[in-house]
Amino acid sequence: MNALQHETSPYLLQHKNNPVNWFPWKDNVLQQSISEDKLLVISIGYAACHWCHVMEHESFEDTSVAQVMNQNYISIKVDREERPDIDQIYMNVAMITNGHGGWPLNIIALPGGKPIFAGTYFPKQNWIKILLYFSELYQHKKEELIEQAEKITQGIRSIEYIPLQENEQQLNRKLLDSCWNIWKNKFDYEWGGQLGAPKFMMPNNYLFLLNYFYLTKEEKVGKILKTTLKKMAFGGLHDVLAGGFARYSVDAYWKVPHFEKMLYDNGQLMSLYARAYQVTKRPLYKSICEKMLDWLNNEMADKSGGLYASLDADSEGVEGKFYCWTETELKEILKDDFIFFKDVYNIEEDGNFEHGLNILFRTKDHEYFMEKYGISNEHFQEKLEALHQLLSYKRKEKIRPATDDKILTEWNAIAAIGLCDAYKAFNDERYKNKAIQTMQFILENCKKEDNRLDRNYKNGKSSINGFLQDYAFTIEALISLYQITLEENYLIQAQHFLEYVIQHFYNEENGMFFLTSDIDSPLIARSIEVGDNVIPSGNSAMAKVLLLLGKYFDKLEYIQMSETMLNNVLDSVLKNPMYYSNWAIVLYMHLYLDKELIIIGKNALEKSNEIQAHFLPDILISGSINAGNLPLLKDRFNEDKTPFYFCNNKTCDTPTEDIQELYKKLGISSF
């Protein structure tokens, strides 16, 4: 065994028996590379990564490869999910030097960590050639490599530089229209999502478009939302048996997924489908959330109350084998219902995927099958669900993909936000209880006395200091919990975390936030992440919660900090909105989140639940079943009544207890 045997990360533990003498990332290992004057191999991946497994099997389990690495290098394995700070820096290296990145991410660096080479997956012989080439180069042309490393490191630092924009841009509706006008020709109006392949789901893109549709009623926006949500649900990346979605589709039709299931994707998708249900009341969206909740409870829940990180793509060494079926298997299981099932899910004799396997992939709506088989929609749905249950039962006999059972603060908070959104949409206590349980886990296991957060937890141990996104999404989740419970203690804890972030992550030069805390060991660059990818950036999430808490606590300085952050990146948002979509939501909030709905009295929670079943992105809801201490609630409590106060920029209409009168003031629409 190597030094990884003492770690808790499932990804690192996968490599503990490799003949490569792996080390985890630690300051003393970097110092060892300097004292021994040995190059570093820094190999970054994650447990559910298919090509990480392939390279491990081909190279890192091979003794001839291990001999070259052990003789010439100090080798470090990094779980990118535990250490996004390290991954961010070296992924930037790959982007600078190659124009693209991915995982596994393999870096060759000088002693101490300054990079000289970056790449992704390499077949065995290519990897050996690279290792020998740089080892020889370091022996004979060390100065050239040092110069190269300095240039690359300076390039990384320049990428991370976000200047303070002194001139404030005027925020107006035209900026949102500009985002849509840039974006609208990049969508696939037949299959949903963005044009081309691969297709990532990018839920935050569509959360912005939901807001924009609410504002504009633009027909094309409604069309792309409806098409994307349906096609993703019908696609092979949606597990119709157990619930949840795989990470992305390798094709343009959502048919063939990369089968790994990530908690962060599904948490955001629960938010998306729940909020879309608020707008449309489509049963499909509700059923997707219900199955996703089942998946969280059945496959992702730890006994501690936290949620696991991911499920692997592979089982029995084959990607997707657990989720796919041969025609023979389906015939044996489904018997007389096979023809119907084959029709619905495009099953082929030789497989619609590889290795003779079939992905469950729909292309036709229920109306087609209702007419073809002469059945009602209710009968169609009941029949299909019965077959799903039958296959789900049989699938339990298969060898399951591995579970990455570490618990990450950021991803659990994202899931909690999704659960809160689902509770608002469906008023189902199961979602609220799960959200409370998930956040209680974070507060009990990852929060320290000084309001510091740890990022990870496994086997009773948390060992990594939290990053910006851990705090930002935890704060947002606590705000969401307040909105569904009206318990002020959640907002108070959110503010405590916010003040900690301002103290330890804030960059006074530009008004943004660093990815890492000022108490963390320094890396070769201190990152400031602003782009929204499959997960929104920590900075855009911070800009959102600063605005929200600024309004709840009447703290103008929070709102001004949020405005400064938005102003710094606004040009980038307008040029490339699909990769700054959470910033676009922040822009929407600064423009339109100017109305307050205050519900106070003994029936406040019940009335709040009824109102929040609707999609109201431009209204800040607050309330209490008692007097409350928030500025918005001050001097409004009456123990005999539960009135609504509808306010615009703190100027309130006459309070009313008539909810129908209130509804006349609230814009509710559908696509």
Buried (B, 14 or more C-beta within 10 A) or exposed (E): EBBBEEBBBBBBBBBBEBBBBBBBBEEEBBEBBBEEEBBBBBBBBBBBBBBBBBBBEBBBBBEEBBEBBBEBBBBBBBBBBBBBBBBBBBBBBBBBBEEEBBBBBBBBBBBEBBBBBBBBBBEBEEBBEBBEEBBEBBEEEEEEBBEBBEEBBEBBBEBBEBEEBEEEEEBEEEBBBBBBEBBBEEBBEEBBBBEEBBBBBBBBBBBBBBBBBBBBEBEBBBBBBBBBBBBBBBBBBBBBBBBBBBBBBBBBBBBBBBBBBBBBBBBBBBBBBBBBBBBBEBEBBBBBBBBBBBBBEEBBBBEBBBBBBBBBBBBEEBBBBBBBBBBEBBBEBBEEBBEBBBBBBBBEEEBBBEEBBBBBBBBEEBEEBBEEEEBEEEEBBEBBEEBBEBBBEBBEEBEEBBBBBBBBBBBBBBBBBBBBBBBBBBBBEBBBEBBBBBBBBBEEBBBEEEBBBBBBBBEEEBEBBBBBBBBBBBBBBBBBBBBBBBBBEBBBBBBBBBEBBBEBBBBEEBBBBBBBBEEBEEBBBBBBBBBBEBBBBBBBBBBBBBBBBBBBBBBEEBBBBBBBBBBBBBEBBBEBBBBBBBBBBBBBBBBBBBBBBBBBBBEBBEBBBEBBBBBBBBBBBBBBBBEBEBEBBEEBBEEEEBBBBBBEEEEBEEBBEEEEEBEEBBBEBEB
